[in-house]
């Protein structure tokens, strides 16, 4: 059992929790994830580690309330416990030897991008961060990104906050002006990552993408996170949870990944509605 040390709503649908898990905190690195179960009857879900404190023995998670399990998790309060909290899992983001990087996060993917930006900043790299949201009401982690970025662009689709447009707008402006980076690291919705890769491709800048959005089981056993890559002209299958979650963006078949990701939409919606109805009955 793992105690919830703190809980904070970042926006109406995104919650941050700090969990007491000293064994995980001791070894956690940016880009890795954990698997949790809320209770004995709950499913196992993977969530990316959004930060850790070795001295306090705590691990930070940030999740969006989109399904039955995240709805159930969000009903847990400070002082309560989670059934299971296992990790760190996955291959950590490679942060060595890079002097100038661009971190591109979209929506709740910013929770994954933030510790990566913080690690590069700690190592002395020049960090440019671009974070994008649909509107000002769902902007998260702006101050945290300011603290670890040499430049920060905040974008909103409707122009209600920061700059108007998606995350590729400032990225294209910088690349077109002749600026370059040792690496672009992008984390967010699959469609966003696809267009970041397309924006960078004409300039030959290396792009790393985090394929967390397609993970389900988290151990490679279910096969739900498999994706197709083209390596040296050959099509190969990899698993996001054990081979990643980071991959070379130029090798990923995003269209296939997006098509497969949509397969679970109806199931997730029905499970979420069932969980919501259950909590409404309990509260009544």
C-alpha positions in Angstrom: 0.0 0.0 0.0 1.3 3.4 -0.9 0.2 6.6 0.8 -1.0 9.7 -1.1 1.0 12.5 0.4 -0.5 15.4 -1.5 -3.2 16.0 -4.1 -3.6 19.1 -6.3 -6.0 19.9 -9.2 -4.0 21.5 -12.0 -7.1 22.2 -14.1 -10.6 20.8 -14.1 -9.5 17.5 -15.7 -5.9 17.1 -14.6 -4.7 16.2 -11.1 -1.3 16.0 -9.6 -0.5 13.5 -6.7 2.6 12.9 -4.7 2.9 9.2 -3.6 5.1 7.8 -0.9 7.1 5.2 -2.8 10.8 5.3 -1.6 12.0 2.4 -3.6 10.7 3.9 -6.8 11.9 7.4 -6.0 15.4 6.1 -5.4 15.9 5.0 -9.0 13.4 7.0 -11.0 14.7 9.0 -14.0 13.0 11.3 -16.5 11.0 9.5 -19.1 10.3 6.4 -17.0 6.8 5.4 -15.8 5.1 3.4 -13.0 2.1 1.0 -13.0 -0.5 1.4 -10.3 -3.7 -0.1 -9.1 -6.1 2.0 -7.1 -7.6 -0.9 -5.2 -7.7 -4.7 -5.3 -10.4 -4.7 -7.9 -8.8 -2.1 -10.1 -7.0 -2.5 -13.4 -3.3 -1.8 -13.9 -2.5 1.5 -15.6 0.8 3.1 -16.6 1.5 6.7 -15.6 4.7 8.6 -16.4 6.8 9.8 -13.5 6.4 13.6 -13.3 9.1 14.0 -10.7 10.7 12.3 -7.7 12.3 13.2 -4.4 14.8 10.7 -3.1 15.1 12.3 0.3 11.3 12.4 0.9 10.8 9.1 -0.8 8.0 10.4 -3.0 7.0 10.2 -6.6 4.9 12.7 -8.4 2.3 11.6 -11.0 0.0 13.8 -13.1 -3.0 12.3 -14.8 -5.9 13.3 -16.9 -9.4 12.1 -15.9 -10.4 10.3 -19.1 -11.5 6.8 -18.0 -12.8 4.7 -15.2 -9.5 4.1 -13.4 -8.4 7.8 -13.5 -11.9 8.8 -12.3 -11.6 6.3 -9.4 -8.0 7.5 -8.7 -9.2 11.1 -8.6 -11.7 10.3 -5.8 -8.8 9.3 -3.6 -7.7 12.0 -1.1 -4.5 12.9 0.8 -3.8 10.3 3.5 -5.5 7.5 1.6 -3.6 4.6 0.0 -3.1 3.0 -3.5 -3.0 -0.7 -3.7 0.0 -1.0 -6.0 2.7 1.4 -7.3 5.4 -0.4 -9.2 8.4 1.0 -11.0 10.4 2.7 -12.4 9.7 1.0 -15.7 10.7 1.8 -19.3 14.0 3.2 -20.7 14.9 6.7 -19.3 15.3 9.6 -21.7 18.8 10.0 -23.0 20.0 13.4 -21.7 23.8 13.0 -22.0 26.0 15.0 -24.3 23.3 17.5 -25.6 24.1 21.2 -25.3 21.0 22.7 -27.0 17.5 21.1 -27.0 13.9 21.9 -27.7 11.3 20.3 -25.6 7.8 20.3 -27.1 4.8 19.3 -24.9 1.1 19.2 -25.6 -1.7 19.1 -23.1 -1.1 16.6 -20.3 2.0 15.4 -22.1 3.6 18.5 -20.6 3.7 16.5 -17.3 6.0 14.1 -19.1 8.1 16.8 -20.8 8.6 18.8 -17.6 11.1 16.4 -15.8 13.0 16.0 -19.1 13.4 19.8 -19.4 14.4 20.0 -15.8 17.1 17.3 -16.2 18.6 19.1 -19.3 18.5 22.4 -17.4 20.3 20.7 -14.4 23.0 19.4 -16.8 23.6 22.9 -18.1 22.0 22.6 -21.6 20.3 25.5 -23.3 16.6 24.6 -23.1 13.9 26.0 -25.3 10.4 24.7 -24.3 7.2 24.9 -26.3 4.0 23.9 -24.5 0.6 23.8 -26.2 -3.1 23.7 -25.0 -6.5 24.1 -26.5 -7.3 27.2 -24.4 -6.2 29.1 -21.3 -8.4 27.2 -18.9 -6.3 24.0 -19.2 -2.8 25.5 -19.2 -0.6 23.6 -16.7 2.9 23.7 -15.3 3.8 27.1 -16.9 5.8 28.3 -13.9 7.7 25.0 -13.7 8.7 25.3 -17.3 9.7 28.9 -16.8 12.1 27.8 -14.1 14.0 25.3 -16.2 13.8 26.9 -19.7 16.0 29.6 -21.3 13.0 30.3 -23.6 9.4 29.3 -23.2 6.6 29.6 -25.7 3.1 29.0 -24.4 0.6 28.3 -27.3 -3.2 28.0 -27.3 -5.3 26.8 -30.2 -7.8 29.6 -29.7 -5.4 32.3 -28.8 -7.0 32.8 -25.4 -3.5 32.7 -23.7 0.1 33.0 -24.8 0.5 32.9 -28.6 -2.2 31.8 -31.0 -1.5 28.6 -32.8 -0.2 25.1 -32.3 3.3 24.1 -31.1 4.8 23.8 -34.6 4.4 27.6 -35.2 7.4 28.8 -33.1 9.3 25.6 -33.9 9.0 26.3 -37.7 9.9 30.0 -37.1 13.1 29.0 -35.3 14.1 26.4 -37.8 13.3 28.6 -40.8 15.5 31.4 -39.3 18.5 29.0 -39.3 18.4 28.0 -35.7 19.2 24.4 -34.9 19.1 22.0 -31.9 21.1 18.9 -30.9 17.7 17.3 -30.4 14.0 18.0 -30.4 12.0 16.0 -27.8 8.3 16.0 -28.2 5.6 14.5 -25.9 1.9 14.8 -26.3 -1.0 13.6 -28.5 0.0 11.4 -31.4 -1.2 13.8 -34.0 0.9 16.6 -32.4 4.0 14.5 -32.4 3.5 13.5 -36.0 3.4 17.2 -37.1 6.4 18.1 -34.9 8.4 15.4 -36.8 7.1 16.7 -40.2 8.1 20.3 -39.2 11.7 19.2 -38.3 12.3 16.8 -41.1 13.4 19.3 -43.8 16.1 20.5 -41.5 17.4 17.2 -40.4 17.2 17.9 -36.7 17.0 14.6 -34.6 13.5 14.2 -33.1 12.7 11.9 -30.2 9.0 11.1 -29.5 7.5 9.6 -26.4 5.0 6.9 -27.2 3.3 6.9 -23.8 -0.2 7.6 -25.3 -0.4 4.1 -26.7 0.6 2.2 -23.5 -2.0 0.0 -21.8 -0.6 -2.9 -19.8 3.0 -1.5 -19.3 4.9 -4.7 -19.4 4.8 -5.8 -23.1 2.6 -8.8 -22.3 -0.7 -7.4 -23.7 0.8 -6.2 -27.0 -1.5 -3.1 -27.0 1.5 -0.7 -27.2 3.1 -2.3 -30.2 4.1 0.0 -33.0 5.7 -0.2 -36.4 9.0 1.4 -37.1 11.2 1.6 -40.2 14.8 0.9 -39.2 17.4 0.9 -42.0 14.7 0.4 -44.6 13.1 -2.6 -42.7 9.8 -2.6 -41.0 10.0 -3.8 -37.4 7.7 -4.1 -34.5 8.6 -2.6 -31.1 6.7 -2.2 -27.8 6.4 1.3 -26.3 6.5 0.1 -22.6 9.7 -2.1 -22.8 11.6 -0.8 -25.8 10.6 2.8 -25.2 8.7 4.9 -24.5 11.2 7.1 -26.4 11.8 6.4 -30.1 13.3 8.1 -33.2 10.4 10.1 -34.5 11.4 9.7 -38.1 11.0 5.9 -37.8 7.5 5.7 -36.2 4.4 4.9 -38.3 2.1 7.5 -36.7 -0.9 6.7 -38.9 -0.9 3.1 -37.8 -0.4 4.1 -34.1 -3.3 6.6 -34.3 -5.6 4.1 -36.0 -4.9 1.4 -33.4 -5.2 3.8 -30.5 -8.8 4.6 -31.5 -9.8 1.0 -31.1 -10.3 1.4 -27.4 -12.2 4.7 -27.4 -15.7 3.2 -27.1 -14.7 0.8 -24.3 -13.0 3.5 -22.4 -16.0 5.8 -22.6 -18.4 3.1 -21.4 -16.2 2.2 -18.5 -15.8 5.9 -17.6 -19.6 6.5 -17.6 -20.1 3.4 -15.5 -17.6 4.7 -12.9 -19.1 8.1 -12.9 -22.6 6.8 -12.3 -21.3 4.6 -9.4 -19.7 7.6 -7.7 -22.8 9.7 -8.2 -24.9 7.0 -6.4 -22.4 6.8 -3.5 -22.4 10.6 -3.1 -26.2 10.7 -3.2 
